Amino acid sequence: MEENTMNEMFIDIAGSVLADMRVLIEGAVTLYEDDALPLNRLALKNDMLSAASAFDAIGVALYSICQH
């Protein structure tokens, strides 16, 4: 009986943590789209390729997290 209660507690905690993580990730994507994408375009326009590459890498990481 105690093992079942522990499993239920784990599922409740995990579900709560996952929900919190999803909100944080969605906020990070919004910030990226609002703030970093214009900076990425500016970096490309000014031939700052390493900065543009860094912004691209951040975007790829964020969008790949969202897909999981």
N, C-alpha and C positions, 0 to 999 in steps of 0.2 A: 504494500500500500504506500509506503514512504517513497519508494522508487518512482511510482507513478506521479506522486506529488512533485518530486524533484524534476521529472521530465516536463510536467506542465509549467513549472516555474521557469525552466530553461526556455521553453517555447515562448512564453510570455515576454521574457527579457529579450530574447533574440529578435522577436517581432518588433518590439519597441525600438531596439537599437537600429534595426534595418530601416524602420520608418524615419528615424532621426537622420540616418545617413543619407537617405534618399532626398530629404528636404535640404540638407547641406549641399549635396551634389547639384541639385537643381538650382540652388542659389549661386553656386560657383559657375555653372554654365551661363546663367543670366549675366553675372558680372563679366565673364569672359566675352560674351556676345556684345555687351554694351560698352565695355572699356578696352578690352584687349584687341578685338578685331579691328577697330579703327587704328590702333597703334601698329598692328601688323601691316595694314595697308600703307601707313606712313613709312614704316621701315622698308617695305618693298620699293616704295616710290623714291626713297633716298638711298637705295642700294646698300642698305644695312642688312645683308643677307643672314648673318648669324642671329640678329635680333628677330628677324622674320621667321627663321627656322625655329627659334625657341618658342615663339608664340604659336606656331603650327604644332609643335610637339605638345604644348599644354592643351591645345584644342583637341588633338587626337586622343590624349589621355582622358580628358573629361568626357568626350563623346563615347569613347569605348566603355568607360565605367557606366554611363547611362544605359548602354545596350544590355548590360548584364542584370 
